[in-house]
């Protein structure tokens, strides 16, 4: 039996729904990333692979910071794609948004 699924809506303004969806997606991503980072830091320091001072020193490592900025740029490009896309918003971070070139997403194309 085939039933058409109705898009969920929580606010009167569809743009408010889109923003709320984005915030919840970001919160979920942040939670996963934070847990993984803390787990890695804990394992590495417990095993003596790195010290907490080594981890803190990355805050001034230019190569590391450049790589982090590149990751941030890619993430922002995907988020801008979510904000500017049209169509079914039930899965805002679906696979095709990850393949959008950074420049196109930032330009709102």
Residue frames relative to the residue before (quaternion, step in Angstrom):
aa qw qx qy qz dx dy dz
X 1.0000 0.0000 0.0000 0.0000 0.00 0.00 0.00
X 0.2015 -0.7986 0.5607 0.0854 3.57 -0.73 1.07
X 0.0108 -0.7780 0.6280 -0.0170 3.52 -0.84 1.06
X 0.3964 -0.6911 0.5459 0.2593 3.54 -0.98 0.82
X 0.3380 -0.7455 0.5420 0.1903 3.55 -0.83 1.04
X 0.3515 -0.7279 0.5528 0.2027 3.53 -0.92 0.94
X 0.4828 -0.6579 0.4930 0.3017 3.55 -0.97 0.86
X 0.4566 -0.6941 0.4880 0.2676 3.55 -0.90 0.96
X 0.0003 -0.7829 0.6214 -0.0313 3.53 -1.04 0.83
X 0.1390 -0.8218 0.5510 0.0410 3.56 -0.78 1.05
X 0.7588 0.2903 -0.1588 0.5610 3.58 1.20 -0.47
X 0.6115 -0.5680 0.4034 0.3751 3.56 -1.17 0.52
X 0.7235 0.3861 -0.2209 0.5279 3.57 1.01 -0.81
X 0.4295 -0.7224 0.4737 0.2630 3.63 -0.62 1.05
X 0.6185 0.5420 -0.3507 0.4479 3.60 1.09 -0.59
X 0.6104 0.5215 -0.3493 0.4832 3.60 1.10 -0.61
X 0.6116 0.5331 -0.3372 0.4775 3.58 1.05 -0.73
X 0.6602 0.5095 -0.3079 0.4580 3.57 0.90 -0.91
X 0.6593 0.4996 -0.3066 0.4709 3.58 0.95 -0.84
X 0.6455 0.5128 -0.3212 0.4661 3.59 0.95 -0.86
X 0.6374 0.5256 -0.3213 0.4628 3.57 0.99 -0.83
X 0.6459 0.5201 -0.3113 0.4642 3.56 0.98 -0.84
X 0.6492 0.5193 -0.3162 0.4571 3.59 0.93 -0.89
X 0.6826 0.4758 -0.2939 0.4704 3.59 0.90 -0.87
X 0.6154 0.5262 -0.3470 0.4733 3.60 1.06 -0.67
X 0.6614 0.5018 -0.3027 0.4681 3.57 0.94 -0.86
X 0.6402 0.5239 -0.3254 0.4580 3.58 0.96 -0.83
X 0.6551 0.5031 -0.3125 0.4692 3.59 0.96 -0.83
X 0.6554 0.5044 -0.3103 0.4688 3.58 0.94 -0.86
X 0.6464 0.5277 -0.3152 0.4520 3.56 0.95 -0.88
X 0.6423 0.5302 -0.3231 0.4493 3.57 0.94 -0.86
X 0.6718 0.4902 -0.2962 0.4697 3.59 0.87 -0.95
X 0.6756 0.4976 -0.2980 0.4552 3.58 0.84 -0.94
X 0.6555 0.5122 -0.3139 0.4576 3.59 0.91 -0.88
X 0.6638 0.5051 -0.3095 0.4566 3.60 0.88 -0.91
X 0.6654 0.4934 -0.3033 0.4710 3.59 0.96 -0.85
X 0.6536 0.5106 -0.3198 0.4580 3.59 0.93 -0.83
X 0.6681 0.4934 -0.3050 0.4659 3.57 0.88 -0.91
X 0.6330 0.5321 -0.3265 0.4578 3.58 1.02 -0.78
X 0.6711 0.4903 -0.2949 0.4714 3.57 0.90 -0.91
X 0.6506 0.5111 -0.3207 0.4611 3.59 0.89 -0.88
X 0.6598 0.5148 -0.3056 0.4542 3.57 0.91 -0.92
X 0.6777 0.4856 -0.2996 0.4639 3.60 0.84 -0.94
X 0.6837 0.4979 -0.2961 0.4438 3.57 0.86 -0.93
X 0.6857 0.4559 -0.3000 0.4816 3.60 0.94 -0.76
X 0.6325 0.5291 -0.3396 0.4526 3.64 0.99 -0.72
X 0.7214 0.4230 -0.2439 0.4911 3.59 0.99 -0.78
X 0.4964 -0.6953 0.4038 0.3273 3.58 1.28 0.04
X 0.3679 0.7374 -0.4898 0.2848 3.59 1.21 0.35
X 0.7717 -0.0148 0.0275 0.6352 3.56 1.04 -0.84
X 0.3743 -0.6888 0.5616 0.2648 3.53 -1.28 0.32
X 0.6493 -0.4880 0.3901 0.4336 3.56 -1.25 0.21
X 0.6100 0.5468 -0.3503 0.4540 3.60 1.11 -0.62
X 0.6139 0.5386 -0.3461 0.4618 3.60 1.05 -0.74
X 0.6577 0.5049 -0.3046 0.4687 3.57 0.94 -0.88
X 0.6638 0.5046 -0.3016 0.4623 3.58 0.93 -0.91
X 0.6268 0.5662 -0.3345 0.4179 3.60 1.06 -0.74
X 0.5481 0.6236 -0.4006 0.3877 3.60 1.15 -0.43
X 0.5504 0.6338 -0.3880 0.3806 3.58 1.18 -0.45
X 0.7514 0.3226 -0.2032 0.5385 3.59 1.21 -0.32
X 0.4911 0.6535 -0.4256 0.3882 3.61 1.29 0.17
X 0.3839 -0.7750 0.4557 0.2108 3.59 -0.35 1.26
X 0.6447 0.5138 -0.3356 0.4558 3.62 0.95 -0.77
X 0.6518 0.5048 -0.3068 0.4756 3.56 0.98 -0.86
X 0.6674 0.5064 -0.3019 0.4550 3.58 0.92 -0.92
X 0.6274 0.5254 -0.3406 0.4630 3.61 1.03 -0.71
X 0.6555 0.4967 -0.3093 0.4774 3.59 0.97 -0.83
X 0.6408 0.5188 -0.3185 0.4678 3.59 1.03 -0.79
X 0.6451 0.5141 -0.3188 0.4668 3.60 1.00 -0.80
X 0.6277 0.5315 -0.3316 0.4620 3.58 1.03 -0.79
X 0.6483 0.5073 -0.3093 0.4761 3.59 0.99 -0.82
X 0.6343 0.5222 -0.3209 0.4712 3.57 1.03 -0.79
X 0.6412 0.5247 -0.3229 0.4574 3.59 0.93 -0.87
X 0.6596 0.5009 -0.3109 0.4663 3.59 0.94 -0.86
X 0.6498 0.5149 -0.3146 0.4622 3.59 0.95 -0.84
X 0.6664 0.4966 -0.3050 0.4650 3.57 0.92 -0.88
X 0.6146 0.5430 -0.3502 0.4526 3.57 1.03 -0.72
X 0.6588 0.4881 -0.3145 0.4783 3.61 0.95 -0.81
X 0.6503 0.5141 -0.3262 0.4542 3.60 0.98 -0.76
X 0.6467 0.5011 -0.3271 0.4729 3.59 0.97 -0.77
X 0.5951 0.5503 -0.3572 0.4642 3.57 1.12 -0.64
X 0.6406 0.5208 -0.3205 0.4644 3.58 0.95 -0.86
X 0.6855 0.4958 -0.2898 0.4476 3.57 0.92 -0.86
X 0.7695 0.3749 -0.1933 0.4795 3.57 1.05 -0.69
X 0.5317 0.6459 -0.4181 0.3539 3.61 1.20 -0.18
X 0.2582 -0.7295 0.6136 0.1572 3.51 -1.29 0.41
X 0.5895 0.5628 -0.4219 0.3972 3.55 -1.08 0.62
X 0.7956 -0.2977 0.2305 0.4746 3.53 -1.30 -0.38
X 0.1791 -0.8214 0.5381 0.0600 3.58 -0.51 1.20
X 0.3944 0.7325 -0.4833 0.2725 3.62 1.19 0.17
X 0.7690 0.1970 -0.1231 0.5955 3.60 1.17 -0.42
X 0.0898 -0.8744 0.4732 0.0598 3.60 0.55 1.14
X 0.7500 0.3244 -0.2215 0.5321 3.60 1.05 -0.49
X 0.1602 0.8152 -0.5373 0.1451 3.56 0.95 0.88
X 0.7365 -0.4890 0.2424 0.3996 3.57 -1.18 0.58
X 0.6600 0.5279 -0.3510 0.4030 3.62 0.86 -0.75
X 0.6078 0.5464 -0.3824 0.4310 3.64 1.07 -0.43
X 0.6220 0.5583 -0.3450 0.4270 3.60 1.13 -0.54
X 0.7037 0.4591 -0.2728 0.4686 3.58 1.15 -0.45
X 0.4579 0.6783 -0.4573 0.3481 3.60 1.24 0.02
X 0.4721 -0.6734 0.4791 0.3068 3.59 -0.77 0.95
X 0.6174 -0.6016 0.3740 0.3422 3.54 -1.01 0.87
X 0.6736 0.5040 -0.3122 0.4414 3.61 0.84 -0.91
X 0.6549 0.5087 -0.3166 0.4606 3.61 0.95 -0.83
X 0.6693 0.4949 -0.3101 0.4593 3.57 0.93 -0.84
X 0.6677 0.5005 -0.3046 0.4591 3.58 0.94 -0.84
X 0.6731 0.4799 -0.2895 0.4825 3.58 1.15 -0.61
X 0.4849 -0.6877 0.4203 0.3396 3.57 1.29 -0.13
X 0.4001 0.7235 -0.4723 0.3055 3.60 1.18 0.46
